[in-house]
Amino acid sequence: MEFRSIPKPIASEDIELINGEKFINDFDSFCNLEDANKRLPSIRKTGEAARFLFSPTQCKEFVSKLVKEIEKEETVSIKVIAIQQLIYFIEKCHSENINLYNELYGLMKELVKDETEEIALAAKDVMKKLGEYLNEDKEIEEYLDQVDSLIGNVDGFISSIGLDLLNYFAAKSSKENVKKFIFNRLKKMSQSIQFIMRKGAVTTFPAILSNIEEEDIPEVLSIFDELSKDSVYSVRKTCVVVLNQILNIFTNNKPKVLEYIIQFIEDNSRYVRFQVIVNFGKFIQFIGKDLINQKIIDFFNNNCGNEADSEQQYYAAYYFVTLIQTIGGNQWNLVADSFSKLALSIHWKNRKCIASSLHLLAHEVGNEITMSYLIPALDKYLQDYEEIQEISMMHVVDFIPILGQEKSVTIITLLQKSVQSPDWRIRKSIAKQLGLLAQSTPMYSSYVEEICVALLIDNVNKVRRAAAKRMGEVINAFLTCGYVGASSLIQKLTDMSKDPMKVRRVDFVTVATSLFVALPPDQFNPYILPSLELASKDKVSEIRIAVATNIKKVMEKHEHYNDEIKKLSEQLKQDEDVDVKFIMENGPIELFKRKKTITPVVEDPCERIVSFEGFGRK
């Protein structure tokens, strides 16, 4: 009796993107496997097959298979991936004007309301792509009717999906289609008895206004005007948020924006008024100094008082400097009391906002107000929490040009105390300002020198390094103002190359590099170069590596690069240490390349604001 061997299924990892027909045959065999892990790779590769293997005609034929798989698939993760691949098929077919609307719309309109959020979101992305390529009036009507039903759904999650689809269609569709199909829907939504529909209508204004002809803008804004006076506070509150997003529409009609702001400021609902203070900075910057009236100032001052809650005070503190920059420092008396309340607030976030903006305020208000209000606040912040102390010290030297040299003794004394601070971050922030300090206080160069020396011998490497990087600016400032102690400071710096402590000799290399950049060759070569040559022959390889790194990273790229430094480079190329040779031939060794991310000192509160809040499903 002859037994025929049963063919084994192809291993999931063996599916290949060779040609379309082979992929289709392999895909059929995978779909019959019970193990979900073996079905997954074939599903995941269907998108690549659509992009690189299938013709548009093959894509249309294959979609029917993929739709069947989505309908019968029970594993959520595989189902989501399969739905996501459909986007590639839609794009490929669209390149040859092949429409997949009939094949996909029926399934997607059901999946977009699925109980599983991941499936609903994947279906939403497919629906977006389908809507983007619609041309037939009948299909557009059917599509938007479905979107309307989603927006009116009692499930807030589904309603938000409907709004997202409508916004996407309004932004991506042609201007003719927007006018033809969206305008009437917008009017119906704005007159709906369901407040969620009216609120949804408000959120569509940014997308619609960005994709219509200029002559149609007044018609849309008339609807916005009606909704801004809606009986439900939630609709009016959303109007405040959206107004901030469509300000560019009112570039030639700023008084209208002022009219809206006054209307929202006088609103009965505290939630509407709260949204005004949330967006206060952008509003006043847009309307400008000439249109800001006493009502706006009074509203701002009310949000700074003790009767306001902590959130209102926080936004007021955040936008305080924006208000002063807009109305001018000569109007300080209008908000002086509010500054005192915010600067001494019991909430640390408010104090942090004010502390981070003191130097900006000083530039606006001038000498007298700085001495009367800002310097006392700065003194208090230096005895506050560590985080507020650090922020206060970040721009403390910026006060000196405003106060003038005679009154800058206050700042110098402050810096002398802060150099002894146990918090190394405060000492580092001072080290970063040494260059500006030396330039701004030629009368007190001897005190600046003491601060420099103290920071150069700090126990923390980051503090020493920050100070060493500014020594070029410091020496340059001392030489420019004719400070007699400049030569003695240079001598102290060059003596670091002979210091018995290794860390001092490493720090000298950073100092020498800073001096090389700041000083011309006729000043650098006679005084600093001999000590740098000594460091290049140091018995500790770490110092020689530092010299090689700075030569390749900084000196070779600078205009002061000359024959003397070239001789030093040639000497290091013959060094016995392998790392030194490698650096001189290939550049600095970068063991870890970290992305530099700039963290804002104070978080922008507007980034947390969402224009539409869902209901029901969380």
PyMOL commands that set and color helices and strands:
alter all, ss='L'
color gray80, all
select helices_A, chain A and resi 12-14+20-31+36-44+46-52+56-72+76-94+101-111+117-132+137-151+156-172+175-190+195-203+205-209+214-227+233-245+247-250+254-265+270-278+280-287+289-291+294-302+310-327+329-334+336-343+348-365+367-381+386-393+396-403+409-418+424-431+434-440+442-456+461-469+471-481+486-498+502-518+521-527+529-536+541-553+555-557+563-573+578-586+605-608
alter helices_A, ss='H'
color red, helices_A
deselect
rebuild
show_as cartoon
